[in-house]
Amino acid sequence: MLVEECHSLGPPALNTMLRLLLLTVIAILMGSPTCAWAAPVEAPITVPQFREDLDFLRRTLMQSHPDLQFSSDVAALEAAIRALASDTRTPISQDEAWRRLATLNPLFADGHLSVGFPDWQTAAIAHLREGATLFPYEVSLDDDGLHIGALLGGAATPLQGARIIAINGEPADLVTAALMRRMHGETALFRSGLLAQRWWFYYWKMYGVPPSYRLTMAQGGRTFSIETMGSKELPLLLRDAAAFDRQFHFAFQPDGSAILTIDSFAPADRGKFLAFTRDAFARLRQAGTGQLTIDISRNGGGDDAMWLDGLMPYLATSAYRTGSTYKKRVVEANVERGEVAGQVVTGSISTWHTPQLDGDLLFKGKTLVAIGPGTYSSAVLFANVMHDFCFGTLVGHGGAARRTQSGGVRRFVLPNSKLVLWVPRFVLAPPVATAPADLLEVQADQSATCASRR
């Protein structure tokens, strides 16, 4: 059994160490013509081995999760695990093991609790470097179905906006449904956003990588089909992860307001991030800007220290804390606190942060925080603080993630398939406690609520 604790809040976000590794691999695999990679030869996973993985998964959940009932129907989960054990009767590959085990992900109903592939970004880069291909388009998902957003990697295409009706003869809604049954996260909205962002990866693992794709589409009132080759381009998600300026940028708008875009709280360079945010607030002060939008709509989280040190000194006007109550699974015994390894402990967040009211860059205008289906983990905690302490108003698109977040994610490797089970170590309620199932939502006007809290 291999266990690794990840202090970043969850699989949707890369922590700093993993991001640095990803940048290095991108540079090596995409930039060096002499580097060759071959997928390791897999031994089939036997039926007893698969059932051993299931037993390991069940045992790990019960022994490591602080409160599985927080997000899951435990009885339904147990029934699903038993069904997987009985339905598997022949040796399978790692990909097939994922196709089966990942059906538990929607039942986990938490973006920090999932079964997935180890080092999936690195594997995708190596797959391309070897000369293989991926699904040729970036896509979006909405109530109307699957749509083309751009060529894989982000380049423009005349097909942007076209609705995909079928892929290689398979109805696109059935393909989408099959993949959605394997996505992790607490809501269908969160899972569909995650699937769209990583469509190229999950399609590969579910259906393989054919050399070409016959796509039937609808656009501009007509239905038509095209035949297109798979793409060797690096997906947009991985391009963005490798470039600071693609994740963090600041711009003034024609109406005099400003937008500060922060797509991650896991920058590869902490110092560069802190310098970037300080420069942004210096420019706001110099310009006398009255309204700032902080866009975290695509921010999957990372390290709380990034927003605590990089944003709150310029935004907080009163003392604040990151949450109210917590429940955690103790990993290492602590004699001073009377904690024993393995026990579940509940308590209150006692650390309050002092505002820097005399700071020369404290922003005194109106602050909006733009959220979206991609806002998760540490980004939700930031949005909670901004909302609950009336430092800003949430705008954009809510209803995807809970305000109560799990975190302190630990990584467990299943012994035979070598797939990874991610399990959170704690559950944290927002500063103004709400029902655990309450979702992060936008609010048109919270002035009355804020006035009552002052």
C-alpha positions, -999 to 999 in steps of 0.1 A, spaced: 0 0 0 13 34 -10 -1 64 8 7 101 1 -9 131 17 -17 159 -7 -22 193 10 -37 209 -20 -75 206 -18 -82 180 -43 -78 163 -77 -93 192 -97 -63 213 -87 -26 207 -90 -6 215 -59 27 234 -64 49 203 -64 28 185 -89 26 216 -111 64 219 -111 67 183 -121 41 188 -149 60 218 -163 92 198 -163 76 169 -181 60 192 -207 93 208 -214 111 175 -218 85 155 -236 72 182 -260 105 199 -265 131 172 -269 131 153 -302 153 126 -287 130 117 -259 109 86 -265 83 71 -241 66 38 -242 36 28 -221 45 1 -196 34 -34 -206 4 -42 -185 -2 -76 -169 -39 -84 -168 -56 -78 -135 -71 -111 -124 -105 -115 -108 -91 -121 -73 -68 -91 -77 -97 -68 -88 -117 -80 -58 -86 -74 -36 -86 -38 -49 -123 -34 -41 -116 -47 -5 -87 -23 -2 -109 6 -15 -137 -2 10 -114 -6 39 -95 26 31 -127 46 29 -139 34 63 -105 39 80 -95 72 64 -125 93 56 -136 116 84 -173 113 76 -183 93 46 -220 101 51 -212 138 46 -215 132 9 -224 95 2 -252 72 8 -231 45 25 -256 17 19 -258 24 -18 -221 26 -20 -217 -8 -3 -242 -23 -27 -223 -9 -57 -190 -23 -45 -206 -57 -40 -221 -56 -75 -187 -47 -90 -171 -77 -73 -197 -101 -85 -199 -88 -120 -162 -91 -128 -155 -127 -140 -125 -124 -164 -91 -107 -163 -92 -70 -172 -68 -42 -181 -61 -11 -160 -84 10 -183 -112 -15 -178 -106 -15 -141 -111 23 -142 -142 20 -163 -157 -2 -136 -143 15 -104 -150 50 -116 -188 42 -116 -184 47 -78 -173 84 -83 -208 99 -86 -219 79 -56 -190 95 -36 -205 128 -45 -175 149 -36 -148 164 -58 -121 154 -33 -132 117 -32 -126 97 -64 -109 68 -82 -87 79 -111 -55 74 -129 -21 82 -114 -2 111 -131 -28 114 -158 -15 147 -172 20 133 -176 6 102 -192 -13 123 -217 18 143 -226 38 111 -231 10 96 -251 12 125 -276 50 125 -276 50 89 -286 31 99 -317 -4 89 -306 -34 112 -309 -64 124 -289 -100 136 -297 -94 165 -320 -116 192 -303 -120 211 -271 -156 208 -262 -183 223 -239 -214 207 -224 -247 223 -216 -284 213 -215 -284 212 -253 -256 187 -255 -220 184 -266 -205 214 -285 -172 221 -303 -153 249 -286 -120 250 -305 -94 227 -320 -76 207 -294 -51 231 -279 -74 261 -283 -69 272 -319 -100 287 -336 -122 266 -359 -152 275 -381 -170 247 -363 -171 265 -330 -205 262 -314 -215 232 -336 -234 206 -317 -220 171 -320 -248 146 -327 -227 114 -331 -191 102 -328 -181 73 -350 -218 63 -353 -224 64 -315 -250 90 -304 -231 118 -286 -257 119 -258 -250 82 -250 -212 88 -251 -217 118 -227 -239 98 -204 -214 69 -202 -186 93 -193 -208 113 -168 -214 80 -149 -177 80 -141 -171 116 -132 -165 128 -96 -180 158 -79 -210 167 -58 -233 179 -86 -241 171 -122 -231 207 -131 -197 203 -115 -192 169 -132 -202 181 -166 -178 210 -164 -150 186 -154 -158 162 -182 -158 190 -208 -124 203 -196 -109 168 -198 -130 153 -226 -99 143 -246 -86 122 -217 -117 104 -206 -128 97 -242 -94 81 -247 -98 59 -216 -133 49 -223 -132 44 -261 -96 43 -271 -80 66 -297 -91 57 -332 -69 73 -360 -99 93 -373 -133 104 -361 -165 106 -381 -185 134 -365 -221 141 -373 -229 177 -363 -256 204 -364 -248 240 -371 -265 269 -387 -297 250 -393 -281 221 -411 -269 186 -402 -237 173 -418 -208 149 -412 -171 153 -413 -141 129 -411 -112 143 -392 -79 128 -379 -71 126 -342 -50 155 -329 -14 156 -317 -18 190 -301 -13 196 -264 -48 201 -248 -57 235 -236 -58 224 -200 -22 214 -201 -11 244 -220 -27 267 -194 -11 247 -166 24 254 -181 21 291 -185 17 317 -157 2 344 -180 -25 320 -192 -37 315 -156 -32 349 -141 -39 383 -157 -51 417 -149 -68 442 -172 -88 475 -171 -121 475 -189 -135 503 -212 -159 514 -184 -130 520 -160 -135 489 -139 -109 461 -137 -108 423 -139 -83 402 -120 -83 366 -133 -69 339 -111 -74 304 -125 -55 286 -98 -43 289 -62 -15 265 -70 10 287 -90 44 271 -98 61 302 -84 47 316 -52 69 347 -53 58 356 -88 21 352 -78 25 375 -48 43 401 -69 16 398 -96 -13 405 -71 6 433 -54 12 450 -87 -25 446 -97 -36 464 -65 -10 490 -70 -24 497 -104 -59 498 -90 -48 524 -65 -29 545 -91 -59 545 -114 -85 552 -87 -106 523 -99 -140 520 -82 -149 484 -92 -129 452 -93 -140 417 -105 -119 388 -92 -126 360 -117 -122 326 -100 -147 309 -123 -121 284 -136 -101 281 -103 -100 245 -91 -82 254 -59 -47 248 -45 -31 263 -15 -51 286 9 -19 306 16 -20 320 -19 -52 339 -14 -46 345 23 -13 362 15 -19 373 -21 -54 388 -20 -68 393 15 -43 420 26 -59 442 -1 -95 431 5 -103 424 41 -118 452 62 -125 432 93 -111 401 111 -120 369 94 -115 331 95 -115 305 68 -143 284 83 -164 277 114 -163 241 124 -144 210 112 -144 173 114 -111 156 107 -95 121 107 -62 122 127 -33 109 106 -5 113 132 -10 112 170 -5 145 188 0 141 226 -4 178 233 -38 179 217 -47 144 230 -53 131 195 -48 95 186 -40 83 150 -71 71 133 -97 89 155 -122 114 142 -120 148 159 -145 177 157 -138 213 166 -140 250 158 -117 271 137 -100 294 163 -76 312 140 -87 347 131 -68 368 105 -64 405 112 -71 430 84 -44 454 72 -65 485 75 -35 508 73 -22 491 42 -15 516 14 -30 492 -12 -62 483 6 -89 484 -21 -119 505 -11 -141 502 -41 -167 476 -50 -155 440 -52 -172 413 -72 -161 377 -72 -170 358 -103 -176 320 -97 -185 292 -121 -188 254 -124 -150 252 -122 -147 270 -89 -137 244 -63 -117 236 -32 -96 264 -19 -114 288 -44 -147 279 -27 -131 288 7 -120 321 -7 -155 328 -21 -170 318 13 -148 343 31 -155 371 6 -192 365 9 -196 357 46 -176 387 58 -191 410 32 -158 418 15 -174 412 -19 -205 400 -39 -206 367 -57 -216 369 -93 -215 345 -123 -228 310 -122 -233 291 -90 -249 258 -80 -220 235 -88 -201 231 -55 -209 228 -18 -200 257 5 -189 230 31 -158 216 16 -137 185 23 -99 188 20 -65 176 31 -67 150 3 -47 118 7 -36 96 -22 -39 58 -19 -27 35 -46 -48 4 -52 -25 -26 -49 -31 -44 -83 -47 -20 -108 -24 8 -95 -53 32 -99 -55 60 -73 -81 65 -46 -82 101 -33 -97 105 2 -102 138 21 -89 141 56 -113 168 69 -146 185 63 -148 223 68 -180 243 73 -180 279 59 -175 309 83 -213 314 85 -224 279 90 -251 265 67 -266 231 59 -238 208 47 -256 203 13 -260 240 6 -243 251 -26 -222 281 -34 -246 305 -52 -244 339 -66 -264 367 -49 -277 398 -67 -277 420 -36 -264 412 -2 -264 447 12 -292 441 37 -275 409 50 -242 427 53 -257 456 71 -272 433 97 -238 417 104 -220 450 110 
